[in-house]
Amino acid sequence: MQVTVVGTGYVGLVQGVCLAELGHSVTCIDIDPAKIERLTRGISPIYEPGIEELITANVAAGRLAFSTPEGGWAPLLSEVVFIAVGTPMADNGAADLSYVRSAVDSIARAATGPMTLVMKSTVPPGTGATLQARFLAHADAEIGYVSNPEFLREGSAVRDFFEPDRIVLGGSSVADVERVAAVYAPLVDRCAASGLSCPIVKTDVASAETIKYASNAFLSTKISFINEIANVCDCVGADIDSVAEGMGLDVRIGRHFLGAGIGYGGSCFPKDTRALDFISTLNGYQFDLLKAVIDVNNRQRLLPVIHLAKALPDLHERTIAVLGLAFKPHTDDVRESPAIDIVPLLLEEGAKVRCYDPLAAPLDLGEAVRCDTVWDALSGASAAVLVTDWPELVELDWARARSVMADPAIVFDGRNALDASAVKAAGCVYMAVGRPGAHRS
């Protein structure tokens, strides 16, 4: 099937490349000529394991092409067009839909034949109805609309595409939903051949849009809840690891997203929870639970600074190493990373901050220094804060780390990912979230 994907970011590029791998003929469009030129040469603008290999293979096979709309949109369109442009967060928490509106408007004006427009970008409930009334209803061609939210995780997006928990399709007509379901038919067959389930949820547009927001809001709630329990553990002397294990064995709860730490970040959870809160308020409903989730996550990022300020009254004279800048391991994405808040707070306390991340994209760190190696960051540091649980940081040689650190060599484990006994055996002072017992020698 001929497919067009508009946008070559984290969502669009994975969508286009993986659809080509399924056998479709895919054209990926982006307004950035430099990005398209790099993609044509097999260079991905994002770090995602496996993506460049798939780009190279499918371009060589003739199933994947990249283009800009500079020569006009019409020649690039097909019977199924996926919209996967960014919807960044505005200052008031709302989703900025300017890129979505621009893309839909351009397509509606250029369309010369029937097509189905598929929304992969994360848009608030009600957006589909607005786009249809404002743009698609006035197009010269018949354009159907389907909401097809994405549920990929950065760092494992390619695997997630080929092993989906579900595919959600919300359409204005049965014919449009079935047309998009046909795009995914090879994926369903591939999953079945591997013994995997690939359920397709077919519903209306507004429900599909809400499923995306509800899913991310629930997972964010689970993270904030376990972080609140971790804070209680610090108060009463309980161990959050044991508590989470005991909770997770309940099949009604499950173990996923019960890892305590300094909170969530990234391009989805912070943006989507705030957007859902904004939508609720706009419609006259106070989503108090979600407001609390957001507040807890914001407060959780303060923990390393609070603990270090108590342990080091002379923090303004100290060097602090911040280990990890990406919001999670196996990605270069720094959007909403806890480090964005932690580094300025440490600088405000007068500390000298040295940062290290093996892959993170460039980031404005103010007066903080970004080091080339973890050892450069740790050299002379009185404390280290683990922000991102990269394998190389989790498996660090702590004896060597202690030899280059200054007293008292505090290690704040912001992800509860380190072996506390190994850190303490090396002569470091160990701190974590909800692990009071691990702090003791």
Contacts in CASP RR format, 6 or more apart in sequence:
PFRMAT RR
TARGET T0000
AUTHOR 0000-0000-0000
METHOD contacts of the structure
MODEL  1
MQVTVVGTGYVGLVQGVCLAELGHSVTCIDIDPAKIERLTRGISPIYEPG
IEELITANVAAGRLAFSTPEGGWAPLLSEVVFIAVGTPMADNGAADLSYV
RSAVDSIARAATGPMTLVMKSTVPPGTGATLQARFLAHADAEIGYVSNPE
FLREGSAVRDFFEPDRIVLGGSSVADVERVAAVYAPLVDRCAASGLSCPI
VKTDVASAETIKYASNAFLSTKISFINEIANVCDCVGADIDSVAEGMGLD
VRIGRHFLGAGIGYGGSCFPKDTRALDFISTLNGYQFDLLKAVIDVNNRQ
RLLPVIHLAKALPDLHERTIAVLGLAFKPHTDDVRESPAIDIVPLLLEEG
AKVRCYDPLAAPLDLGEAVRCDTVWDALSGASAAVLVTDWPELVELDWAR
ARSVMADPAIVFDGRNALDASAVKAAGCVYMAVGRPGAHRS
1 24 0 8 1.000
1 25 0 8 1.000
1 78 0 8 1.000
1 79 0 8 1.000
1 80 0 8 1.000
1 182 0 8 1.000
1 183 0 8 1.000
2 24 0 8 1.000
2 25 0 8 1.000
2 78 0 8 1.000
2 79 0 8 1.000
2 80 0 8 1.000
3 16 0 8 1.000
3 19 0 8 1.000
3 24 0 8 1.000
3 25 0 8 1.000
3 26 0 8 1.000
3 27 0 8 1.000
3 78 0 8 1.000
3 80 0 8 1.000
3 81 0 8 1.000
3 82 0 8 1.000
3 183 0 8 1.000
4 26 0 8 1.000
4 27 0 8 1.000
4 28 0 8 1.000
4 29 0 8 1.000
4 76 0 8 1.000
4 77 0 8 1.000
4 78 0 8 1.000
4 80 0 8 1.000
4 81 0 8 1.000
4 82 0 8 1.000
5 12 0 8 1.000
5 15 0 8 1.000
5 16 0 8 1.000
5 19 0 8 1.000
5 26 0 8 1.000
5 27 0 8 1.000
5 28 0 8 1.000
5 29 0 8 1.000
5 81 0 8 1.000
5 82 0 8 1.000
5 84 0 8 1.000
5 120 0 8 1.000
6 12 0 8 1.000
6 29 0 8 1.000
6 30 0 8 1.000
6 81 0 8 1.000
6 82 0 8 1.000
6 83 0 8 1.000
6 84 0 8 1.000
6 85 0 8 1.000
6 103 0 8 1.000
6 107 0 8 1.000
7 13 0 8 1.000
7 28 0 8 1.000
7 29 0 8 1.000
7 30 0 8 1.000
7 83 0 8 1.000
7 84 0 8 1.000
7 85 0 8 1.000
7 86 0 8 1.000
7 103 0 8 1.000
8 28 0 8 1.000
8 29 0 8 1.000
8 30 0 8 1.000
8 32 0 8 1.000
8 35 0 8 1.000
8 36 0 8 1.000
8 39 0 8 1.000
8 45 0 8 1.000
8 66 0 8 1.000
9 30 0 8 1.000
9 45 0 8 1.000
9 46 0 8 1.000
9 84 0 8 1.000
9 86 0 8 1.000
10 46 0 8 1.000
10 48 0 8 1.000
10 152 0 8 1.000
10 154 0 8 1.000
10 157 0 8 1.000
10 267 0 8 1.000
10 333 0 8 1.000
11 84 0 8 1.000
11 86 0 8 1.000
11 120 0 8 1.000
11 121 0 8 1.000
11 150 0 8 1.000
11 152 0 8 1.000
12 28 0 8 1.000
12 82 0 8 1.000
12 84 0 8 1.000
12 120 0 8 1.000
13 28 0 8 1.000
13 39 0 8 1.000
13 44 0 8 1.000
13 45 0 8 1.000
13 46 0 8 1.000
13 48 0 8 1.000
13 51 0 8 1.000
14 48 0 8 1.000
14 51 0 8 1.000
14 152 0 8 1.000
14 157 0 8 1.000
14 158 0 8 1.000
14 161 0 8 1.000
15 82 0 8 1.000
15 84 0 8 1.000
15 120 0 8 1.000
15 150 0 8 1.000
15 161 0 8 1.000
16 26 0 8 1.000
16 28 0 8 1.000
16 64 0 8 1.000
16 82 0 8 1.000
17 26 0 8 1.000
17 28 0 8 1.000
17 51 0 8 1.000
17 54 0 8 1.000
17 55 0 8 1.000
17 58 0 8 1.000
17 64 0 8 1.000
17 158 0 8 1.000
18 54 0 8 1.000
18 158 0 8 1.000
18 161 0 8 1.000
18 162 0 8 1.000
19 26 0 8 1.000
19 183 0 8 1.000
20 26 0 8 1.000
20 54 0 8 1.000
20 58 0 8 1.000
20 61 0 8 1.000
20 63 0 8 1.000
20 64 0 8 1.000
21 54 0 8 1.000
21 57 0 8 1.000
21 58 0 8 1.000
21 63 0 8 1.000
22 186 0 8 1.000
22 187 0 8 1.000
22 190 0 8 1.000
23 63 0 8 1.000
23 186 0 8 1.000
24 63 0 8 1.000
24 183 0 8 1.000
24 186 0 8 1.000
25 62 0 8 1.000
25 63 0 8 1.000
26 58 0 8 1.000
26 63 0 8 1.000
26 64 0 8 1.000
26 65 0 8 1.000
27 65 0 8 1.000
27 66 0 8 1.000
27 67 0 8 1.000
27 76 0 8 1.000
27 78 0 8 1.000
28 39 0 8 1.000
28 64 0 8 1.000
28 65 0 8 1.000
28 66 0 8 1.000
28 67 0 8 1.000
29 66 0 8 1.000
29 67 0 8 1.000
29 68 0 8 1.000
29 69 0 8 1.000
29 76 0 8 1.000
30 36 0 8 1.000
30 39 0 8 1.000
30 66 0 8 1.000
30 68 0 8 1.000
31 68 0 8 1.000
31 69 0 8 1.000
32 68 0 8 1.000
33 68 0 8 1.000
33 70 0 8 1.000
35 45 0 8 1.000
36 66 0 8 1.000
36 67 0 8 1.000
36 68 0 8 1.000
38 44 0 8 1.000
38 45 0 8 1.000
39 45 0 8 1.000
39 55 0 8 1.000
39 66 0 8 1.000
40 59 0 8 1.000
40 66 0 8 1.000
42 52 0 8 1.000
42 55 0 8 1.000
42 56 0 8 1.000
42 59 0 8 1.000
43 52 0 8 1.000
44 51 0 8 1.000
44 52 0 8 1.000
44 55 0 8 1.000
46 332 0 8 1.000
46 333 0 8 1.000
47 155 0 8 1.000
47 331 0 8 1.000
47 332 0 8 1.000
47 359 0 8 1.000
48 154 0 8 1.000
48 155 0 8 1.000
48 157 0 8 1.000
48 158 0 8 1.000
48 331 0 8 1.000
49 155 0 8 1.000
49 156 0 8 1.000
49 158 0 8 1.000
49 330 0 8 1.000
50 158 0 8 1.000
51 157 0 8 1.000
51 158 0 8 1.000
54 158 0 8 1.000
55 64 0 8 1.000
58 64 0 8 1.000
59 65 0 8 1.000
67 76 0 8 1.000
69 76 0 8 1.000
69 106 0 8 1.000
72 110 0 8 1.000
73 106 0 8 1.000
73 107 0 8 1.000
73 109 0 8 1.000
73 110 0 8 1.000
74 110 0 8 1.000
74 111 0 8 1.000
74 112 0 8 1.000
77 107 0 8 1.000
77 110 0 8 1.000
77 111 0 8 1.000
77 112 0 8 1.000
77 115 0 8 1.000
78 115 0 8 1.000
79 114 0 8 1.000
79 115 0 8 1.000
79 116 0 8 1.000
79 179 0 8 1.000
80 115 0 8 1.000
80 116 0 8 1.000
80 118 0 8 1.000
80 179 0 8 1.000
80 180 0 8 1.000
80 183 0 8 1.000
81 107 0 8 1.000
81 115 0 8 1.000
81 116 0 8 1.000
81 117 0 8 1.000
81 118 0 8 1.000
82 118 0 8 1.000
82 119 0 8 1.000
82 120 0 8 1.000
82 148 0 8 1.000
83 100 0 8 1.000
83 103 0 8 1.000
83 104 0 8 1.000
83 107 0 8 1.000
83 117 0 8 1.000
83 118 0 8 1.000
83 119 0 8 1.000
83 120 0 8 1.000
83 121 0 8 1.000
84 120 0 8 1.000
84 121 0 8 1.000
84 150 0 8 1.000
85 99 0 8 1.000
85 100 0 8 1.000
85 102 0 8 1.000
85 103 0 8 1.000
85 121 0 8 1.000
86 99 0 8 1.000
86 100 0 8 1.000
86 121 0 8 1.000
87 95 0 8 1.000
87 96 0 8 1.000
87 97 0 8 1.000
87 99 0 8 1.000
87 100 0 8 1.000
87 121 0 8 1.000
87 122 0 8 1.000
87 123 0 8 1.000
87 271 0 8 1.000
88 95 0 8 1.000
88 96 0 8 1.000
88 271 0 8 1.000
89 95 0 8 1.000
89 96 0 8 1.000
89 270 0 8 1.000
89 271 0 8 1.000
89 274 0 8 1.000
89 275 0 8 1.000
90 96 0 8 1.000
92 278 0 8 1.000
93 271 0 8 1.000
93 274 0 8 1.000
93 275 0 8 1.000
93 277 0 8 1.000
93 278 0 8 1.000
94 124 0 8 1.000
94 275 0 8 1.000
94 278 0 8 1.000
94 279 0 8 1.000
95 122 0 8 1.000
95 123 0 8 1.000
95 124 0 8 1.000
95 271 0 8 1.000
95 275 0 8 1.000
97 123 0 8 1.000
97 124 0 8 1.000
97 127 0 8 1.000
99 121 0 8 1.000
100 119 0 8 1.000
100 121 0 8 1.000
100 123 0 8 1.000
100 127 0 8 1.000
100 131 0 8 1.000
101 131 0 8 1.000
101 134 0 8 1.000
101 135 0 8 1.000
104 117 0 8 1.000
104 131 0 8 1.000
104 135 0 8 1.000
104 136 0 8 1.000
105 135 0 8 1.000
107 117 0 8 1.000
107 143 0 8 1.000
108 135 0 8 1.000
108 136 0 8 1.000
108 138 0 8 1.000
108 139 0 8 1.000
108 143 0 8 1.000
109 139 0 8 1.000
111 139 0 8 1.000
111 140 0 8 1.000
111 141 0 8 1.000
111 143 0 8 1.000
112 140 0 8 1.000
112 141 0 8 1.000
113 141 0 8 1.000
113 142 0 8 1.000
114 141 0 8 1.000
114 142 0 8 1.000
114 143 0 8 1.000
115 141 0 8 1.000
115 142 0 8 1.000
115 143 0 8 1.000
115 144 0 8 1.000
116 143 0 8 1.000
116 144 0 8 1.000
116 145 0 8 1.000
116 146 0 8 1.000
116 176 0 8 1.000
116 179 0 8 1.000
116 180 0 8 1.000
117 136 0 8 1.000
117 143 0 8 1.000
117 144 0 8 1.000
117 145 0 8 1.000
117 146 0 8 1.000
118 146 0 8 1.000
118 147 0 8 1.000
118 148 0 8 1.000
118 180 0 8 1.000
119 127 0 8 1.000
119 128 0 8 1.000
119 131 0 8 1.000
119 145 0 8 1.000
119 146 0 8 1.000
119 147 0 8 1.000
119 148 0 8 1.000
119 149 0 8 1.000
120 148 0 8 1.000
120 149 0 8 1.000
120 150 0 8 1.000
122 149 0 8 1.000
122 150 0 8 1.000
122 212 0 8 1.000
122 213 0 8 1.000
122 268 0 8 1.000
122 271 0 8 1.000
122 272 0 8 1.000
122 275 0 8 1.000
123 147 0 8 1.000
123 209 0 8 1.000
124 209 0 8 1.000
124 213 0 8 1.000
124 275 0 8 1.000
124 276 0 8 1.000
124 278 0 8 1.000
124 279 0 8 1.000
125 206 0 8 1.000
125 209 0 8 1.000
125 210 0 8 1.000
125 213 0 8 1.000
125 279 0 8 1.000
126 205 0 8 1.000
126 206 0 8 1.000
126 209 0 8 1.000
127 209 0 8 1.000
128 145 0 8 1.000
128 147 0 8 1.000
128 205 0 8 1.000
128 206 0 8 1.000
128 209 0 8 1.000
129 205 0 8 1.000
129 206 0 8 1.000
131 145 0 8 1.000
132 144 0 8 1.000
132 145 0 8 1.000
132 172 0 8 1.000
136 143 0 8 1.000
136 144 0 8 1.000
136 145 0 8 1.000
144 171 0 8 1.000
144 172 0 8 1.000
144 173 0 8 1.000
144 176 0 8 1.000
145 171 0 8 1.000
145 172 0 8 1.000
145 176 0 8 1.000
145 205 0 8 1.000
146 169 0 8 1.000
146 170 0 8 1.000
146 171 0 8 1.000
146 172 0 8 1.000
146 176 0 8 1.000
146 177 0 8 1.000
146 179 0 8 1.000
146 180 0 8 1.000
146 205 0 8 1.000
146 208 0 8 1.000
147 168 0 8 1.000
147 169 0 8 1.000
147 170 0 8 1.000
147 171 0 8 1.000
147 205 0 8 1.000
147 208 0 8 1.000
147 209 0 8 1.000
148 167 0 8 1.000
148 168 0 8 1.000
148 169 0 8 1.000
148 170 0 8 1.000
148 180 0 8 1.000
148 208 0 8 1.000
149 168 0 8 1.000
149 208 0 8 1.000
149 209 0 8 1.000
149 211 0 8 1.000
149 212 0 8 1.000
150 212 0 8 1.000
151 160 0 8 1.000
151 164 0 8 1.000
151 165 0 8 1.000
151 166 0 8 1.000
151 168 0 8 1.000
151 212 0 8 1.000
151 215 0 8 1.000
152 160 0 8 1.000
152 161 0 8 1.000
153 160 0 8 1.000
154 266 0 8 1.000
154 267 0 8 1.000
154 328 0 8 1.000
154 330 0 8 1.000
154 331 0 8 1.000
154 333 0 8 1.000
155 328 0 8 1.000
155 329 0 8 1.000
155 330 0 8 1.000
155 331 0 8 1.000
156 330 0 8 1.000
161 187 0 8 1.000
162 187 0 8 1.000
162 190 0 8 1.000
162 191 0 8 1.000
163 191 0 8 1.000
163 196 0 8 1.000
164 187 0 8 1.000
164 191 0 8 1.000
164 198 0 8 1.000
166 198 0 8 1.000
166 199 0 8 1.000
166 200 0 8 1.000
166 201 0 8 1.000
167 184 0 8 1.000
167 187 0 8 1.000
167 198 0 8 1.000
167 199 0 8 1.000
167 200 0 8 1.000
167 201 0 8 1.000
168 200 0 8 1.000
168 201 0 8 1.000
168 203 0 8 1.000
168 208 0 8 1.000
168 211 0 8 1.000
168 212 0 8 1.000
169 177 0 8 1.000
169 180 0 8 1.000
169 181 0 8 1.000
169 200 0 8 1.000
169 201 0 8 1.000
169 202 0 8 1.000
169 203 0 8 1.000
169 208 0 8 1.000
170 177 0 8 1.000
170 202 0 8 1.000
170 203 0 8 1.000
170 204 0 8 1.000
170 205 0 8 1.000
170 207 0 8 1.000
170 208 0 8 1.000
171 177 0 8 1.000
171 203 0 8 1.000
171 204 0 8 1.000
171 205 0 8 1.000
171 208 0 8 1.000
172 204 0 8 1.000
172 205 0 8 1.000
177 202 0 8 1.000
181 200 0 8 1.000
181 202 0 8 1.000
184 198 0 8 1.000
184 200 0 8 1.000
187 198 0 8 1.000
188 198 0 8 1.000
188 200 0 8 1.000
191 197 0 8 1.000
191 198 0 8 1.000
192 198 0 8 1.000
201 208 0 8 1.000
201 211 0 8 1.000
203 211 0 8 1.000
212 272 0 8 1.000
213 272 0 8 1.000
213 275 0 8 1.000
213 276 0 8 1.000
213 279 0 8 1.000
214 276 0 8 1.000
216 268 0 8 1.000
216 269 0 8 1.000
216 272 0 8 1.000
216 273 0 8 1.000
217 272 0 8 1.000
217 273 0 8 1.000
217 276 0 8 1.000
217 290 0 8 1.000
217 293 0 8 1.000
219 257 0 8 1.000
219 269 0 8 1.000
220 264 0 8 1.000
220 269 0 8 1.000
220 272 0 8 1.000
220 273 0 8 1.000
220 293 0 8 1.000
220 294 0 8 1.000
220 297 0 8 1.000
221 289 0 8 1.000
221 290 0 8 1.000
221 293 0 8 1.000
222 256 0 8 1.000
222 257 0 8 1.000
222 258 0 8 1.000
223 257 0 8 1.000
223 259 0 8 1.000
223 263 0 8 1.000
223 264 0 8 1.000
223 269 0 8 1.000
223 297 0 8 1.000
224 263 0 8 1.000
224 292 0 8 1.000
224 293 0 8 1.000
224 296 0 8 1.000
224 297 0 8 1.000
224 300 0 8 1.000
226 240 0 8 1.000
226 244 0 8 1.000
226 247 0 8 1.000
226 257 0 8 1.000
226 258 0 8 1.000
226 259 0 8 1.000
226 260 0 8 1.000
227 260 0 8 1.000
227 261 0 8 1.000
227 263 0 8 1.000
227 296 0 8 1.000
227 297 0 8 1.000
227 300 0 8 1.000
227 433 0 8 1.000
228 296 0 8 1.000
229 240 0 8 1.000
229 243 0 8 1.000
229 244 0 8 1.000
229 260 0 8 1.000
230 240 0 8 1.000
230 260 0 8 1.000
230 261 0 8 1.000
230 416 0 8 1.000
230 433 0 8 1.000
230 434 0 8 1.000
231 433 0 8 1.000
231 434 0 8 1.000
232 238 0 8 1.000
233 239 0 8 1.000
233 240 0 8 1.000
233 243 0 8 1.000
233 434 0 8 1.000
233 435 0 8 1.000
233 436 0 8 1.000
234 433 0 8 1.000
234 434 0 8 1.000
234 436 0 8 1.000
237 436 0 8 1.000
237 437 0 8 1.000
238 434 0 8 1.000
238 436 0 8 1.000
239 434 0 8 1.000
239 435 0 8 1.000
239 436 0 8 1.000
239 437 0 8 1.000
239 438 0 8 1.000
240 259 0 8 1.000
240 260 0 8 1.000
240 416 0 8 1.000
240 433 0 8 1.000
240 434 0 8 1.000
240 435 0 8 1.000
241 416 0 8 1.000
241 435 0 8 1.000
244 255 0 8 1.000
244 258 0 8 1.000
244 259 0 8 1.000
244 260 0 8 1.000
245 255 0 8 1.000
247 253 0 8 1.000
247 254 0 8 1.000
247 255 0 8 1.000
247 258 0 8 1.000
248 254 0 8 1.000
248 255 0 8 1.000
248 258 0 8 1.000
249 255 0 8 1.000
259 416 0 8 1.000
260 416 0 8 1.000
260 433 0 8 1.000
260 434 0 8 1.000
261 300 0 8 1.000
261 303 0 8 1.000
261 414 0 8 1.000
261 415 0 8 1.000
261 416 0 8 1.000
261 432 0 8 1.000
261 433 0 8 1.000
262 300 0 8 1.000
262 301 0 8 1.000
262 303 0 8 1.000
262 304 0 8 1.000
262 338 0 8 1.000
262 342 0 8 1.000
262 387 0 8 1.000
262 414 0 8 1.000
262 415 0 8 1.000
262 433 0 8 1.000
263 297 0 8 1.000
263 300 0 8 1.000
263 301 0 8 1.000
263 338 0 8 1.000
264 270 0 8 1.000
264 297 0 8 1.000
264 327 0 8 1.000
265 297 0 8 1.000
265 327 0 8 1.000
265 328 0 8 1.000
265 335 0 8 1.000
265 336 0 8 1.000
265 337 0 8 1.000
265 338 0 8 1.000
266 327 0 8 1.000
266 328 0 8 1.000
266 333 0 8 1.000
266 335 0 8 1.000
266 336 0 8 1.000
266 337 0 8 1.000
267 333 0 8 1.000
267 335 0 8 1.000
267 336 0 8 1.000
269 336 0 8 1.000
270 294 0 8 1.000
270 297 0 8 1.000
270 336 0 8 1.000
271 336 0 8 1.000
273 290 0 8 1.000
273 293 0 8 1.000
273 294 0 8 1.000
274 294 0 8 1.000
276 287 0 8 1.000
276 290 0 8 1.000
277 287 0 8 1.000
277 290 0 8 1.000
277 291 0 8 1.000
277 294 0 8 1.000
280 286 0 8 1.000
280 287 0 8 1.000
280 290 0 8 1.000
281 287 0 8 1.000
300 433 0 8 1.000
301 338 0 8 1.000
301 341 0 8 1.000
301 342 0 8 1.000
302 341 0 8 1.000
302 345 0 8 1.000
303 412 0 8 1.000
303 414 0 8 1.000
303 433 0 8 1.000
304 342 0 8 1.000
304 385 0 8 1.000
304 412 0 8 1.000
304 414 0 8 1.000
305 342 0 8 1.000
305 345 0 8 1.000
305 346 0 8 1.000
305 349 0 8 1.000
307 412 0 8 1.000
307 431 0 8 1.000
308 315 0 8 1.000
308 320 0 8 1.000
308 346 0 8 1.000
308 383 0 8 1.000
308 385 0 8 1.000
308 410 0 8 1.000
308 412 0 8 1.000
309 315 0 8 1.000
309 349 0 8 1.000
311 383 0 8 1.000
311 408 0 8 1.000
311 410 0 8 1.000
311 429 0 8 1.000
311 431 0 8 1.000
312 318 0 8 1.000
312 382 0 8 1.000
312 383 0 8 1.000
312 408 0 8 1.000
312 410 0 8 1.000
315 346 0 8 1.000
315 349 0 8 1.000
315 350 0 8 1.000
315 351 0 8 1.000
316 349 0 8 1.000
316 350 0 8 1.000
316 351 0 8 1.000
318 351 0 8 1.000
318 352 0 8 1.000
318 381 0 8 1.000
318 382 0 8 1.000
318 383 0 8 1.000
318 406 0 8 1.000
319 351 0 8 1.000
319 352 0 8 1.000
319 353 0 8 1.000
319 354 0 8 1.000
319 380 0 8 1.000
319 381 0 8 1.000
319 382 0 8 1.000
319 406 0 8 1.000
320 346 0 8 1.000
320 351 0 8 1.000
320 352 0 8 1.000
320 353 0 8 1.000
320 354 0 8 1.000
320 381 0 8 1.000
320 382 0 8 1.000
320 383 0 8 1.000
320 384 0 8 1.000
320 385 0 8 1.000
321 353 0 8 1.000
321 354 0 8 1.000
321 355 0 8 1.000
321 356 0 8 1.000
321 377 0 8 1.000
321 378 0 8 1.000
321 381 0 8 1.000
321 383 0 8 1.000
321 384 0 8 1.000
321 385 0 8 1.000
321 405 0 8 1.000
322 339 0 8 1.000
322 342 0 8 1.000
322 343 0 8 1.000
322 346 0 8 1.000
322 353 0 8 1.000
322 354 0 8 1.000
322 355 0 8 1.000
322 356 0 8 1.000
322 368 0 8 1.000
322 377 0 8 1.000
322 384 0 8 1.000
322 385 0 8 1.000
322 387 0 8 1.000
323 355 0 8 1.000
323 356 0 8 1.000
323 357 0 8 1.000
323 374 0 8 1.000
323 377 0 8 1.000
323 384 0 8 1.000
323 385 0 8 1.000
323 386 0 8 1.000
323 387 0 8 1.000
323 388 0 8 1.000
323 390 0 8 1.000
323 393 0 8 1.000
324 339 0 8 1.000
324 355 0 8 1.000
324 356 0 8 1.000
324 357 0 8 1.000
324 360 0 8 1.000
324 386 0 8 1.000
324 387 0 8 1.000
324 388 0 8 1.000
324 390 0 8 1.000
324 393 0 8 1.000
325 334 0 8 1.000
325 337 0 8 1.000
325 339 0 8 1.000
325 355 0 8 1.000
325 356 0 8 1.000
325 357 0 8 1.000
325 360 0 8 1.000
325 363 0 8 1.000
325 370 0 8 1.000
325 387 0 8 1.000
325 388 0 8 1.000
326 332 0 8 1.000
326 333 0 8 1.000
326 334 0 8 1.000
326 337 0 8 1.000
326 357 0 8 1.000
326 359 0 8 1.000
326 360 0 8 1.000
326 361 0 8 1.000
326 388 0 8 1.000
326 390 0 8 1.000
327 333 0 8 1.000
327 334 0 8 1.000
327 335 0 8 1.000
327 336 0 8 1.000
327 337 0 8 1.000
327 338 0 8 1.000
327 388 0 8 1.000
328 388 0 8 1.000
329 388 0 8 1.000
329 389 0 8 1.000
329 390 0 8 1.000
329 391 0 8 1.000
331 359 0 8 1.000
332 359 0 8 1.000
332 360 0 8 1.000
332 361 0 8 1.000
333 360 0 8 1.000
333 361 0 8 1.000
334 340 0 8 1.000
334 360 0 8 1.000
334 361 0 8 1.000
334 363 0 8 1.000
337 360 0 8 1.000
337 363 0 8 1.000
337 387 0 8 1.000
337 388 0 8 1.000
338 387 0 8 1.000
339 355 0 8 1.000
339 363 0 8 1.000
339 387 0 8 1.000
339 388 0 8 1.000
340 363 0 8 1.000
342 385 0 8 1.000
342 387 0 8 1.000
343 353 0 8 1.000
343 355 0 8 1.000
343 365 0 8 1.000
343 366 0 8 1.000
343 368 0 8 1.000
344 366 0 8 1.000
346 353 0 8 1.000
346 368 0 8 1.000
347 353 0 8 1.000
347 366 0 8 1.000
347 367 0 8 1.000
347 368 0 8 1.000
352 369 0 8 1.000
353 365 0 8 1.000
353 367 0 8 1.000
353 368 0 8 1.000
353 369 0 8 1.000
354 368 0 8 1.000
354 369 0 8 1.000
354 371 0 8 1.000
354 376 0 8 1.000
354 377 0 8 1.000
354 378 0 8 1.000
354 379 0 8 1.000
354 381 0 8 1.000
355 365 0 8 1.000
355 368 0 8 1.000
355 369 0 8 1.000
355 370 0 8 1.000
355 371 0 8 1.000
355 377 0 8 1.000
356 370 0 8 1.000
356 371 0 8 1.000
356 372 0 8 1.000
356 373 0 8 1.000
356 374 0 8 1.000
356 376 0 8 1.000
356 377 0 8 1.000
357 370 0 8 1.000
357 388 0 8 1.000
357 390 0 8 1.000
358 390 0 8 1.000
358 392 0 8 1.000
360 388 0 8 1.000
363 370 0 8 1.000
371 377 0 8 1.000
374 392 0 8 1.000
374 393 0 8 1.000
374 396 0 8 1.000
375 400 0 8 1.000
375 401 0 8 1.000
375 404 0 8 1.000
377 384 0 8 1.000
378 384 0 8 1.000
378 401 0 8 1.000
378 404 0 8 1.000
378 405 0 8 1.000
379 404 0 8 1.000
379 405 0 8 1.000
380 404 0 8 1.000
380 405 0 8 1.000
380 406 0 8 1.000
381 405 0 8 1.000
381 406 0 8 1.000
382 405 0 8 1.000
382 406 0 8 1.000
382 407 0 8 1.000
382 408 0 8 1.000
382 409 0 8 1.000
382 410 0 8 1.000
383 408 0 8 1.000
383 409 0 8 1.000
383 410 0 8 1.000
383 411 0 8 1.000
383 412 0 8 1.000
384 401 0 8 1.000
384 405 0 8 1.000
384 410 0 8 1.000
384 411 0 8 1.000
384 412 0 8 1.000
385 412 0 8 1.000
385 414 0 8 1.000
386 393 0 8 1.000
386 394 0 8 1.000
386 411 0 8 1.000
386 412 0 8 1.000
386 413 0 8 1.000
386 414 0 8 1.000
386 415 0 8 1.000
386 417 0 8 1.000
386 418 0 8 1.000
387 414 0 8 1.000
387 415 0 8 1.000
388 415 0 8 1.000
389 415 0 8 1.000
389 417 0 8 1.000
394 417 0 8 1.000
394 418 0 8 1.000
398 411 0 8 1.000
398 422 0 8 1.000
398 423 0 8 1.000
398 425 0 8 1.000
398 426 0 8 1.000
398 427 0 8 1.000
398 428 0 8 1.000
399 426 0 8 1.000
401 409 0 8 1.000
401 411 0 8 1.000
401 426 0 8 1.000
401 428 0 8 1.000
402 409 0 8 1.000
402 426 0 8 1.000
402 427 0 8 1.000
402 428 0 8 1.000
405 428 0 8 1.000
408 429 0 8 1.000
409 427 0 8 1.000
409 428 0 8 1.000
409 429 0 8 1.000
410 428 0 8 1.000
410 429 0 8 1.000
410 431 0 8 1.000
411 418 0 8 1.000
411 423 0 8 1.000
411 428 0 8 1.000
411 429 0 8 1.000
411 430 0 8 1.000
411 431 0 8 1.000
412 431 0 8 1.000
412 432 0 8 1.000
413 420 0 8 1.000
413 423 0 8 1.000
413 430 0 8 1.000
413 431 0 8 1.000
413 432 0 8 1.000
413 433 0 8 1.000
413 435 0 8 1.000
414 432 0 8 1.000
414 433 0 8 1.000
416 432 0 8 1.000
416 433 0 8 1.000
416 434 0 8 1.000
416 435 0 8 1.000
418 430 0 8 1.000
418 432 0 8 1.000
420 430 0 8 1.000
420 432 0 8 1.000
420 435 0 8 1.000
420 438 0 8 1.000
423 430 0 8 1.000
424 430 0 8 1.000
424 441 0 8 1.000
430 438 0 8 1.000
430 439 0 8 1.000
431 439 0 8 1.000
432 438 0 8 1.000
432 439 0 8 1.000
END
